[in-house]
Amino acid sequence: MRLDRFDLNLLVAFHLLMEERSVTAAARRLNVTQSAMSASLKRLRDAFQDEILVMHSKTMVPTPRALTLAPEVERAIVMLRGLISSTAQFDPATSDRSFRIAASDYITTVLVVPLCRDLVREAPSIRFDISLPTEETSHRLAKGEFDLALTPHEFVDPQHPTELLLEESHVVVGWDANPLLGGPLTLEQFVAAGHVAVQIVGRNTFIENVLAQQGIVRRIEVVAPSFIQVPWLLPGTMRLALMHGRLARLMAPELSLKVVPCPFEVPRMREVMQYHSTRARDEGLLWLRAKLRAMADRTP
């Protein structure tokens, strides 16, 4: 079969069919009818001279040939998307592009939220699709499902470019009427106090890794699933929390919180931007990265 006779959109259909193992589910993701996806599957079968998916006990199972093709097709899609993005001219004033970003609620609150406010006039039609990081984030970035991942450096995929966004310190935060925060906080007082901690499914947070490395064990009384919930769980209690300095300083005035230094050494967290290697010359992404860097410089 000649390439000039092959519809490259069929590669996207193939990719979704392999991920979903269902014509109905793949059609839903591609926003086409089930009959249109069935037609795409038939064309794929004709093109590759293979069944691609076969029914077995009410489940569609990929053929050995399809399993061999799947990673090659995935790489081809990522490269084609990068090629299209890098050559397309980008004008923020008129673009309606949707940027897909993996970012914690912390970095979203301190950087993306104020950036969105700033862009109301400069880029009124730009959209952001933000997802919380998971253990699958690096894999999804490699598949081209994210334009950017904003993450601590320890969680990056070494196969793709990274760029330093900011360095963050960690501080101890508590209700401003907590007597422990009336003077210098000692390590003994810190360990003995009740704490609010964050546990994210699939991986430890930066600060939990630091505590484990230093052998510091806290008495955790409340576990929150995200960073932004932590400050709301402190007022009116004697509990403490370790928080990102930028987020703590942002939330403290509103919630009557007091911010004090950690009673032990915590290395600064290096928050980076990571993008797929094929997107290095993506004009829209270059613009967005510059905007995020400028916003980081404004929020020390």
Secondary structure, 3 states (H helix, E strand, C coil): CCHHHCCCHHHHHHHHHHHHCCHHHHHHHHCCCHHHHHHHHHHHHHHHCCCCEEEECCEEEECHHHHHHHHHHHHHHHHHHHHHHHHCCCCCCCCCCEEEEEECHHHHHHHHHHHHHHHHHHCCCCEEEEECCCCCHHHHHHCCCCCEEEEEHHHCCCCCCEEEEEEECEEEEEECCCHHHHCCCCHHHHHHCEEEEECECCECCHHHHHHHHHCCCCEEEEEECCHHHCHHHCCCCCCEEEEEHHHHHHHHHHHCEEEEECCCCCCCEEEEEECCHHHCCCHHHHHHHHHHHHHHHHCC
